[in-house]
């Protein structure tokens, strides 16, 4: 490896902790975190645990973030939770006991913003309507916006444009799902994320019991209803004006053929919702979880006339209340949020003492490895150190690669620059797309695309399926401050799964990076040098005392990185040349330093 000239260095003690973090007890453990679905490797969690018991995985991971098909769910690969009971098809109590024996702590999700249409609460609402005890558990769109929009003849409300323009849209239409109540009324409920409404085949026989209809009329109505449902997804009175006297009977018959899927936003103004959060956190603690990722927490607080994303002070009030509940059960809560670097939200959350996801790291690494320039990455590492941010970082994950998080943003009339300029961000996005990545978009209130949200690809494919780059990316991750989180498919150098992405399921674009690895895939993977070298790097990070010591980030030429962790018992050093993707890892005992890993890929 070439020399790394030192002009100045940045140091920190890894044991130093933001005082607020210490005060509120929201601290992360040491070690490396594995990340997978219960059935990502083999058929169920028991198979994944068998993998973790193999000699190749000995002492590699101390933590396991298990994604929410751990629970009963039905949409968005687990993030539409029906209930937080164990999904017995994939997970059993014995599995949790085995993880405890291995000394592996568990991280789980609490999906704060929404529950599935199939949840007991929403099903009770559908069956009992106004008489349901869960009437206010979810957000009635028209009731929420009443007085703040134009009201239609049936009480449906379209918010004023100035309100709609403030909404952060995750899909091209209004964030609602229309549901039919037992009395035949149609109501709109807030639905920020995914939805799907299916109807079984409608035929004339479905209307055979309606008095006053002959077979020809029944067939005409069936044909008409099928067209309306295909076009709109629901029926309104106006759709049946030509048979208005039979409207209620027709709708009742059609509703027997309907099946909803959707992630229905819960109403955090309801004390029933907070009782549900309390019960759920207690249950997650009982499973052995120590860290709880608060999924979609920034969408929870909603108020007419305000954005539906990270409202202040409401979001902080909710988070404070959740922290109090979590502390009762010995849990560290971990807010998950995507926002531009220039917005400063990551720093705001950290300033309140909470850990944050390092969503900036994946894009910075891709940029550095593709361009041979690590200045932006080095600046970000120093910021983590200087501001004592408590982070979890990753390369790939179950979601997309968040390159756009690197952007700047105008806040209160002042522009705050990003970690990378827009041209470099756009170029990085385009390179990933050119390598086969898929994109997810953001929309304005009129349903027009305003930006990409993320790009979906395996990290290996995003790097051009270059094993040398993947191994270097992993080495850099293992020397980053924070807790490294490792996506199972990255570990096995997985490539884009276009067949899975094209199957047409809701959020199907994400399946490009969620391939289930069979035992033959795992066995073959453990013969590959790029997999075995990654395991060695991860084991080193997970076990070496060096990474609990002092971190030194050397200032070097832009194409070089020189990072040292120093503990009284051991040192760990990484030297990188980003131009040719060569690197070496050194291990020292205070007296001498030897090469730990210098790959020949």
C-alpha positions as CSV (number, residue, x, y, z in Angstrom):
1,X,0.0,0.0,0.0
2,X,1.2,3.6,-0.6
3,X,2.1,5.9,2.2
4,X,-0.5,8.0,3.8
5,X,0.9,11.5,4.7
6,X,-0.4,13.0,7.9
7,X,-1.2,16.6,7.9
8,X,-3.6,16.6,10.8
9,X,-5.8,14.1,12.6
10,X,-9.2,14.0,14.2
11,X,-9.6,11.9,17.4
12,X,-12.4,10.8,19.7
13,X,-12.9,8.3,22.4
14,X,-15.5,5.8,21.3
15,X,-16.6,5.5,24.9
16,X,-17.5,9.2,25.0
17,X,-21.2,9.6,24.9
18,X,-23.5,12.6,24.4
19,X,-24.5,13.5,27.9
20,X,-28.2,13.6,26.9
21,X,-27.9,10.0,25.5
22,X,-26.5,8.9,28.8
23,X,-29.1,10.7,30.8
24,X,-32.1,9.2,28.9
25,X,-30.6,5.7,28.6
26,X,-31.0,5.6,24.8
27,X,-27.6,4.0,24.1
28,X,-26.5,1.4,21.5
29,X,-24.5,-1.7,22.4
30,X,-21.2,-2.5,20.8
31,X,-20.7,-5.1,18.1
32,X,-21.9,-5.8,14.6
33,X,-25.6,-6.3,13.7
34,X,-26.9,-8.8,11.2
35,X,-30.0,-7.8,9.2
36,X,-32.5,-10.2,7.5
37,X,-36.0,-11.5,7.3
38,X,-36.8,-14.6,9.3
39,X,-36.9,-16.6,6.0
40,X,-34.0,-14.9,4.1
41,X,-31.8,-17.9,4.6
42,X,-33.5,-21.2,4.2
43,X,-37.2,-21.5,5.2
44,X,-37.5,-19.8,8.6
45,X,-35.6,-18.3,11.5
46,X,-34.4,-21.7,12.7
47,X,-32.5,-22.1,9.5
48,X,-30.9,-18.6,9.9
49,X,-29.8,-19.6,13.4
50,X,-28.3,-22.8,12.1
51,X,-26.2,-20.6,9.8
52,X,-25.1,-18.4,12.6
53,X,-24.0,-21.5,14.6
54,X,-21.6,-22.5,11.8
55,X,-17.9,-22.1,12.5
56,X,-17.6,-19.5,9.7
57,X,-20.0,-17.3,11.7
58,X,-18.5,-17.8,15.2
59,X,-18.2,-14.4,16.9
60,X,-19.2,-12.5,13.8
61,X,-22.4,-10.9,15.0
62,X,-23.6,-9.7,18.4
63,X,-26.9,-8.3,17.3
64,X,-29.7,-9.3,14.9
65,X,-32.2,-7.0,13.3
66,X,-35.0,-9.3,12.3
67,X,-37.5,-7.7,9.9
68,X,-41.2,-7.7,10.7
69,X,-42.4,-10.8,8.9
70,X,-41.4,-11.9,12.4
71,X,-45.0,-10.9,13.2
72,X,-48.3,-11.5,11.4
73,X,-48.4,-9.2,8.4
74,X,-49.8,-9.0,4.9
75,X,-48.3,-6.3,2.7
76,X,-45.0,-4.5,2.0
77,X,-43.0,-7.5,3.2
78,X,-43.9,-7.2,6.8
79,X,-44.4,-3.5,7.3
80,X,-48.2,-3.9,7.2
81,X,-48.5,-5.5,10.6
82,X,-51.7,-7.4,11.5
83,X,-50.6,-8.0,15.1
84,X,-47.4,-8.3,17.0
85,X,-47.7,-12.0,17.9
86,X,-45.0,-14.3,16.6
87,X,-45.5,-15.5,13.0
88,X,-45.5,-19.2,13.9
89,X,-44.8,-20.2,10.3
90,X,-41.4,-18.5,10.5
91,X,-40.6,-17.9,14.2
92,X,-40.9,-19.9,17.4
93,X,-40.1,-19.3,21.1
94,X,-37.2,-21.9,20.8
95,X,-35.6,-19.7,18.1
96,X,-35.5,-16.7,20.5
97,X,-34.0,-18.9,23.2
98,X,-31.3,-20.1,20.7
99,X,-30.3,-16.6,19.9
100,X,-30.0,-15.8,23.5
101,X,-27.6,-18.8,24.0
102,X,-25.5,-17.5,21.1
103,X,-25.2,-14.1,22.9
104,X,-27.0,-12.3,20.1
105,X,-29.3,-9.4,21.1
106,X,-32.4,-8.7,19.0
107,X,-33.6,-5.5,17.3
108,X,-37.2,-5.4,16.2
109,X,-39.6,-2.9,14.6
110,X,-42.6,-1.0,16.0
111,X,-44.4,0.4,12.9
112,X,-45.7,3.5,14.5
113,X,-47.7,5.2,11.8
114,X,-49.9,2.4,10.6
115,X,-51.5,-1.1,11.0
116,X,-52.9,-3.5,8.5
117,X,-56.5,-3.4,7.3
118,X,-56.6,-7.0,8.5
119,X,-55.6,-5.9,12.1
120,X,-58.2,-6.8,14.7
121,X,-58.8,-3.1,15.3
122,X,-59.6,-2.2,11.7
123,X,-61.6,-5.4,11.1
124,X,-63.8,-4.5,14.2
125,X,-64.3,-1.0,12.6
126,X,-65.4,-2.5,9.3
127,X,-67.8,-4.9,11.0
128,X,-69.3,-2.6,13.6
129,X,-69.0,0.9,12.1
130,X,-70.1,3.6,14.4
131,X,-70.5,1.1,17.2
132,X,-66.9,-0.1,17.1
133,X,-64.7,0.8,20.1
134,X,-62.0,1.5,17.5
135,X,-64.0,4.2,15.7
136,X,-61.2,6.8,16.5
137,X,-58.3,4.3,16.4
138,X,-57.7,5.2,12.7
139,X,-57.9,8.6,11.0
140,X,-61.2,9.4,9.3
141,X,-60.0,11.6,6.5
142,X,-63.2,13.7,6.1
143,X,-63.5,14.2,9.9
144,X,-59.9,15.2,10.1
145,X,-60.2,17.8,7.4
146,X,-63.7,19.1,8.2
147,X,-63.6,22.9,8.2
148,X,-60.3,22.9,6.3
149,X,-61.5,22.0,2.8
150,X,-64.4,21.8,0.4
151,X,-67.1,19.5,1.5
152,X,-69.0,17.4,-1.0
153,X,-72.7,16.4,-1.0
154,X,-71.9,13.1,0.9
155,X,-69.6,14.7,3.5
156,X,-66.4,14.0,1.6
157,X,-63.8,16.7,2.1
158,X,-61.1,17.8,-0.3
159,X,-58.5,19.8,1.7
160,X,-57.7,23.3,0.6
161,X,-54.8,23.4,-1.9
162,X,-52.6,25.3,0.6
163,X,-53.0,22.3,3.0
164,X,-52.5,19.7,0.3
165,X,-49.3,21.4,-0.9
166,X,-47.8,20.8,2.5
167,X,-48.3,17.1,2.4
168,X,-45.4,14.8,1.8
169,X,-46.9,12.3,-0.7
170,X,-45.6,8.7,-0.9
171,X,-47.9,7.8,-3.8
172,X,-49.4,9.7,-6.7
173,X,-53.0,9.9,-5.4
174,X,-54.5,11.3,-2.2
175,X,-53.3,9.3,0.8
176,X,-56.7,7.6,1.5
177,X,-58.4,4.3,1.2
178,X,-62.2,4.3,0.8
179,X,-64.0,1.6,2.9
180,X,-67.6,0.6,3.0
181,X,-69.3,0.5,6.4
182,X,-72.2,-1.9,7.4
183,X,-74.8,0.8,6.8
184,X,-73.6,1.2,3.2
185,X,-71.8,4.5,3.7
186,X,-68.4,5.0,2.1
187,X,-65.7,6.5,4.3
188,X,-62.2,7.6,3.5
189,X,-59.4,6.7,5.9
190,X,-55.8,8.1,5.9
191,X,-53.5,5.7,4.1
192,X,-50.0,7.2,3.6
193,X,-48.3,4.2,2.2
194,X,-49.4,1.1,0.3
195,X,-52.9,-0.2,-0.4
196,X,-54.6,-2.8,-2.6
197,X,-58.4,-3.5,-3.0
198,X,-59.3,-6.7,-4.8
199,X,-62.7,-8.0,-5.8
200,X,-63.4,-11.5,-6.7
201,X,-65.0,-12.0,-10.1
202,X,-68.5,-10.3,-10.2
203,X,-71.2,-12.3,-12.0
204,X,-74.9,-12.0,-12.5
205,X,-75.3,-14.8,-9.9
206,X,-74.1,-12.3,-7.2
207,X,-77.4,-10.4,-7.7
208,X,-79.7,-13.3,-8.0
209,X,-81.2,-12.7,-4.6
210,X,-82.2,-9.1,-5.3
211,X,-85.9,-8.8,-5.9
212,X,-87.0,-7.1,-9.0
213,X,-84.1,-8.1,-11.2
214,X,-84.3,-10.6,-14.1
215,X,-81.3,-12.4,-15.3
216,X,-80.6,-10.0,-18.2
217,X,-80.7,-7.0,-15.8
218,X,-78.4,-8.8,-13.4
219,X,-75.9,-9.4,-16.1
220,X,-76.0,-5.8,-17.3
221,X,-75.4,-4.6,-13.7
222,X,-72.5,-7.1,-13.3
223,X,-70.9,-5.9,-16.4
224,X,-71.3,-2.3,-15.3
225,X,-70.0,-2.9,-11.8
226,X,-66.9,-4.7,-13.2
227,X,-66.0,-1.7,-15.3
228,X,-66.5,0.8,-12.5
229,X,-64.4,-1.3,-10.0
230,X,-61.6,-1.7,-12.5
231,X,-61.6,2.1,-13.1
232,X,-62.1,3.4,-9.6
233,X,-61.7,0.6,-7.2
234,X,-65.0,1.3,-5.4
235,X,-68.7,2.1,-6.0
236,X,-70.5,5.4,-5.3
237,X,-74.2,6.2,-5.5
238,X,-73.7,8.0,-8.7
239,X,-72.3,4.8,-10.3
240,X,-75.7,3.2,-9.7
241,X,-78.0,6.1,-10.5
242,X,-79.8,4.0,-13.2
243,X,-80.9,1.5,-10.5
244,X,-81.0,3.9,-7.6
245,X,-83.8,2.0,-5.9
246,X,-81.6,-1.1,-5.7
247,X,-78.4,0.7,-4.8
248,X,-78.1,-0.6,-1.2
249,X,-78.7,-4.2,-2.2
250,X,-76.2,-4.1,-5.1
251,X,-73.5,-2.5,-2.9
252,X,-74.1,-5.1,-0.2
253,X,-73.7,-7.9,-2.7
254,X,-70.6,-6.4,-4.2
255,X,-69.0,-5.9,-0.8
256,X,-69.1,-9.6,-0.1
257,X,-66.6,-10.0,-3.0
258,X,-64.2,-7.4,-1.8
259,X,-60.9,-7.8,0.0
260,X,-58.8,-4.9,1.3
261,X,-55.1,-4.7,1.8
262,X,-53.6,-1.5,3.2
263,X,-51.4,0.2,5.8
264,X,-54.0,2.3,7.6
265,X,-52.6,5.3,9.6
266,X,-53.4,5.2,13.2
267,X,-54.7,8.2,15.2
268,X,-52.2,9.1,17.8
269,X,-54.7,11.5,19.4
270,X,-56.5,8.4,20.7
271,X,-55.5,7.0,24.0
272,X,-56.4,3.5,22.7
273,X,-53.5,3.9,20.3
274,X,-51.1,4.7,23.2
275,X,-52.4,1.7,25.2
276,X,-51.7,-0.4,22.1
277,X,-48.1,1.0,21.9
278,X,-47.6,0.2,25.6
279,X,-48.9,-3.4,25.1
280,X,-46.7,-3.8,22.0
281,X,-43.5,-2.6,23.6
282,X,-44.1,-4.9,26.5
283,X,-44.6,-7.8,24.1
284,X,-41.4,-7.0,22.1
285,X,-39.4,-6.8,25.3
286,X,-40.8,-10.2,26.2
287,X,-39.3,-11.6,22.9
288,X,-35.9,-10.5,24.1
289,X,-35.6,-7.4,22.0
290,X,-33.2,-4.7,23.3
291,X,-33.5,-2.1,20.5
292,X,-36.7,-1.0,18.8
293,X,-36.7,0.7,15.5
294,X,-39.5,3.2,15.2
295,X,-40.6,2.8,11.6
296,X,-42.3,5.7,9.9
297,X,-42.4,7.7,13.2
298,X,-42.1,11.0,11.4
299,X,-45.5,10.6,9.8
300,X,-47.3,10.0,13.0
301,X,-48.1,13.5,14.2
302,X,-50.7,15.1,11.9
303,X,-52.4,18.5,12.2
304,X,-54.5,20.4,9.6
305,X,-52.5,23.1,7.9
306,X,-49.1,21.5,8.9
307,X,-46.9,19.1,7.0
308,X,-47.6,15.4,7.7
309,X,-43.9,14.8,8.1
310,X,-41.9,15.5,11.2
311,X,-44.1,18.2,12.7
312,X,-42.7,20.1,15.6
313,X,-43.3,20.2,18.5
314,X,-45.8,17.4,18.1
315,X,-43.3,14.8,16.9
316,X,-41.0,15.5,19.9
317,X,-43.9,15.2,22.3
318,X,-44.9,11.8,20.9
319,X,-41.3,10.6,20.9
320,X,-40.9,11.7,24.5
321,X,-44.0,9.7,25.5
322,X,-42.7,6.6,23.6
323,X,-39.3,6.9,25.3
324,X,-41.0,6.8,28.7
325,X,-42.9,3.7,27.8
326,X,-39.8,2.0,26.3
327,X,-37.8,2.7,29.5
328,X,-40.3,0.7,31.5
329,X,-39.4,-2.3,29.5
330,X,-35.6,-1.7,29.3
331,X,-35.7,-0.8,25.6
332,X,-33.7,1.6,23.5
333,X,-35.9,3.3,20.9
334,X,-34.4,4.2,17.6
335,X,-36.3,6.7,15.3
336,X,-36.0,5.9,11.6
337,X,-36.2,8.8,9.2
338,X,-35.2,9.7,5.7
339,X,-34.5,13.4,5.1
340,X,-32.0,15.5,3.2
341,X,-28.7,16.1,5.0
342,X,-29.2,19.9,4.6
343,X,-32.4,19.7,6.6
344,X,-30.4,18.9,9.7
345,X,-33.1,16.5,11.0
346,X,-30.5,13.8,11.8
347,X,-28.6,16.3,14.1
348,X,-31.9,17.4,15.7
349,X,-32.7,13.8,16.6
350,X,-29.2,13.1,17.9
351,X,-29.3,16.4,19.9
352,X,-32.3,15.0,21.8
353,X,-30.1,12.0,22.8
354,X,-31.4,9.4,20.3
355,X,-29.4,7.1,18.0
356,X,-29.8,7.9,14.3
357,X,-29.5,5.8,11.1
358,X,-26.5,6.8,9.0
359,X,-28.4,7.0,5.7
360,X,-25.7,9.1,4.3
361,X,-23.0,6.4,4.4
362,X,-24.1,4.1,1.5
363,X,-24.2,6.9,-1.1
364,X,-20.9,8.4,0.1
365,X,-19.2,5.0,-0.3
366,X,-20.5,4.5,-3.8
367,X,-19.4,8.0,-4.8
368,X,-16.0,7.5,-3.2
369,X,-15.3,4.1,-4.8
370,X,-16.6,5.2,-8.3
371,X,-14.8,8.5,-8.3
372,X,-11.6,7.6,-6.4
373,X,-12.2,10.5,-4.0
374,X,-13.0,10.1,-0.3
375,X,-13.0,13.7,0.9
376,X,-16.8,13.8,1.4
377,X,-16.8,10.5,3.2
378,X,-14.0,11.7,5.5
379,X,-15.8,14.9,6.3
380,X,-18.9,12.9,7.3
381,X,-16.8,10.6,9.5
382,X,-15.3,13.6,11.3
383,X,-18.7,15.1,11.8
384,X,-19.9,12.0,13.5
385,X,-16.9,12.2,15.7
386,X,-17.1,15.9,16.4
387,X,-20.8,15.9,17.2
388,X,-20.7,12.6,19.0
389,X,-23.5,11.2,16.9
390,X,-24.7,7.8,17.9
391,X,-25.3,6.0,14.6
392,X,-26.2,2.7,13.0
393,X,-24.7,2.5,9.5
394,X,-25.2,0.0,6.6
395,X,-24.4,-0.5,3.0
396,X,-27.6,-2.3,1.7
397,X,-30.8,-3.0,3.6
398,X,-34.4,-4.2,3.0
399,X,-35.2,-0.8,1.5
400,X,-33.5,1.2,-1.2
401,X,-30.1,2.9,-1.3
402,X,-30.8,6.4,0.0
403,X,-28.5,8.5,-2.3
404,X,-30.9,11.5,-2.2
405,X,-30.5,11.9,1.5
406,X,-27.1,13.5,0.6
407,X,-28.8,16.6,-0.8
408,X,-28.8,20.1,0.6
409,X,-32.0,21.9,1.6
410,X,-33.4,25.4,2.0
411,X,-34.7,25.8,5.6
412,X,-36.3,29.1,6.8
413,X,-35.1,30.8,3.7
414,X,-31.4,29.7,4.1
415,X,-29.8,27.1,1.9
416,X,-27.9,24.4,3.8
417,X,-25.5,22.5,1.5
418,X,-25.5,18.7,1.2
419,X,-22.7,16.2,1.7
420,X,-22.5,16.0,-2.1
421,X,-23.5,18.5,-4.7
422,X,-26.6,17.7,-6.8
423,X,-24.6,16.9,-9.9
424,X,-22.5,14.3,-8.1
425,X,-25.7,12.8,-6.5
426,X,-27.5,12.7,-9.8
427,X,-24.5,11.0,-11.4
428,X,-24.3,8.4,-8.7
429,X,-28.0,7.7,-9.1
430,X,-27.6,7.4,-12.8
431,X,-24.7,5.0,-12.5
432,X,-26.7,2.7,-10.2
433,X,-29.7,2.9,-12.6
434,X,-27.3,2.1,-15.5
435,X,-26.2,-1.0,-13.5
436,X,-29.8,-2.2,-13.3
437,X,-31.2,-0.3,-10.3
438,X,-34.9,0.6,-10.1
439,X,-36.3,3.9,-8.8
440,X,-39.0,4.9,-6.3
441,X,-40.5,8.4,-6.8
442,X,-42.0,11.2,-4.7
443,X,-45.1,13.1,-5.8
444,X,-46.8,16.5,-5.3
445,X,-50.4,17.0,-4.4
446,X,-51.4,16.9,-8.1
447,X,-49.8,13.4,-8.5
448,X,-46.8,14.7,-10.5
449,X,-43.4,13.2,-9.8
450,X,-41.1,15.8,-8.1
451,X,-38.0,13.7,-7.4
452,X,-36.7,10.2,-6.9
453,X,-37.0,8.9,-3.4
454,X,-34.5,6.0,-3.5
455,X,-32.9,3.6,-5.9
456,X,-33.4,-0.1,-5.4
457,X,-30.6,-2.5,-6.1
458,X,-28.4,-4.9,-4.2
459,X,-25.3,-3.1,-3.0
460,X,-23.1,-5.5,-5.0
461,X,-25.0,-4.7,-8.2
462,X,-24.9,-1.0,-7.4
463,X,-21.1,-1.3,-7.4
464,X,-21.1,-2.9,-10.8
465,X,-20.8,-6.4,-9.3
466,X,-17.1,-5.8,-8.6
467,X,-15.9,-8.0,-5.7
468,X,-12.9,-5.8,-5.0
469,X,-15.2,-2.8,-4.5
470,X,-17.7,-4.7,-2.3
471,X,-14.9,-6.0,0.0
472,X,-13.4,-2.5,0.3
473,X,-16.8,-1.0,1.0
474,X,-17.2,-3.6,3.8
475,X,-13.7,-2.7,5.2
476,X,-14.6,1.0,5.3
477,X,-17.9,0.2,7.0
478,X,-16.1,-1.9,9.7
479,X,-13.9,1.1,10.5
480,X,-16.7,3.6,10.6
481,X,-17.8,5.1,14.0
482,X,-21.2,3.7,15.0
483,X,-22.8,0.2,14.9
484,X,-22.3,-1.5,11.6
485,X,-25.5,-3.3,10.2
486,X,-24.9,-6.0,7.6
487,X,-27.6,-7.0,5.1
488,X,-27.5,-10.7,4.5
489,X,-27.6,-10.4,0.7
490,X,-24.6,-8.0,0.7
491,X,-22.7,-10.5,2.8
492,X,-23.2,-13.2,0.1
493,X,-22.6,-10.7,-2.8
494,X,-26.1,-11.0,-4.0
495,X,-27.1,-9.6,-7.4
496,X,-30.3,-7.8,-8.6
497,X,-33.3,-10.1,-8.6
498,X,-35.3,-8.8,-11.6
499,X,-37.7,-11.7,-11.6
500,X,-38.8,-11.0,-8.1
501,X,-39.1,-7.2,-8.8
502,X,-41.3,-7.9,-11.8
503,X,-43.9,-10.1,-10.2
504,X,-46.2,-7.1,-9.7
505,X,-46.7,-7.3,-5.9
506,X,-47.2,-4.1,-4.0
507,X,-43.7,-2.5,-3.4
508,X,-42.4,-5.2,-5.7
509,X,-39.5,-3.0,-6.8
510,X,-37.9,-3.6,-3.4
511,X,-37.8,-7.3,-4.0
512,X,-34.9,-6.8,-6.3
513,X,-32.7,-6.9,-3.1
514,X,-34.6,-9.5,-1.0
515,X,-33.8,-12.8,-2.6
516,X,-34.3,-15.8,-0.4
517,X,-31.0,-17.8,-0.2
518,X,-31.5,-21.6,-0.2
519,X,-29.0,-23.9,1.6
520,X,-27.2,-24.6,-1.7
521,X,-26.7,-20.8,-2.2
522,X,-25.4,-20.5,1.4
523,X,-23.0,-23.5,1.0
524,X,-21.8,-22.1,-2.3
525,X,-21.4,-18.6,-0.9
526,X,-19.2,-19.9,2.0
527,X,-16.7,-21.1,-0.6
528,X,-16.2,-17.7,-2.1
529,X,-13.3,-15.6,-1.1
530,X,-15.3,-12.3,-1.1
531,X,-17.7,-13.9,1.4
532,X,-15.1,-15.4,3.7
533,X,-13.0,-12.2,3.7
534,X,-16.1,-10.1,4.7
535,X,-16.7,-12.5,7.6
536,X,-13.1,-12.0,8.7
537,X,-13.5,-8.3,8.7
538,X,-16.8,-8.4,10.5
539,X,-15.5,-10.8,13.2
540,X,-12.5,-8.4,13.7
541,X,-14.8,-5.5,14.2
542,X,-17.1,-7.5,16.5
543,X,-14.4,-8.8,18.8
544,X,-11.4,-6.5,18.8
545,X,-11.1,-4.2,21.8
546,X,-9.5,-1.6,19.4
547,X,-13.0,-0.5,18.3
548,X,-13.9,0.5,21.8
549,X,-11.0,2.9,22.0
550,X,-9.9,6.1,20.4
551,X,-10.5,6.8,16.7
552,X,-8.0,8.7,14.6
553,X,-9.0,9.9,11.1
554,X,-5.9,11.0,9.3
555,X,-6.1,13.8,6.8
556,X,-4.6,12.5,3.5
557,X,-4.7,13.1,-0.2
558,X,-8.3,12.8,-1.5
559,X,-7.9,9.4,-3.0
560,X,-6.5,7.9,0.2
561,X,-8.0,6.9,3.6
562,X,-6.1,6.2,6.8
563,X,-8.2,5.3,9.8
564,X,-6.8,4.0,13.2
565,X,-8.7,2.7,16.2
566,X,-6.5,2.5,19.3
567,X,-7.1,0.8,22.7
568,X,-4.6,0.0,25.4
569,X,-4.9,-3.7,24.5
570,X,-5.0,-3.5,20.7
571,X,-4.9,-1.2,17.6
572,X,-6.7,-1.6,14.3
573,X,-5.6,0.3,11.1
574,X,-7.2,0.7,7.7
575,X,-5.2,2.1,4.7
576,X,-7.1,2.5,1.4
577,X,-6.3,3.7,-2.1
578,X,-9.7,4.6,-3.6
579,X,-8.2,4.8,-7.1
580,X,-7.3,1.2,-7.5
581,X,-9.5,-0.1,-4.6
582,X,-6.5,-1.6,-2.9
583,X,-6.5,-1.7,0.9
584,X,-4.9,-3.3,3.9
585,X,-6.1,-3.9,7.5
586,X,-3.4,-4.1,10.2
587,X,-3.7,-5.4,13.8
588,X,-1.4,-4.2,16.5
589,X,-0.7,-5.2,20.2
590,X,1.0,-2.0,21.3
591,X,4.4,-3.2,20.3
592,X,4.1,-4.3,16.7
593,X,1.6,-4.2,13.9
594,X,1.0,-7.0,11.5
595,X,-1.2,-7.4,8.4
596,X,-4.6,-8.7,9.3
597,X,-6.1,-8.7,5.8
598,X,-4.7,-7.6,2.4
599,X,-7.0,-9.1,-0.1
600,X,-5.8,-10.4,-3.5
601,X,-9.2,-10.1,-5.2
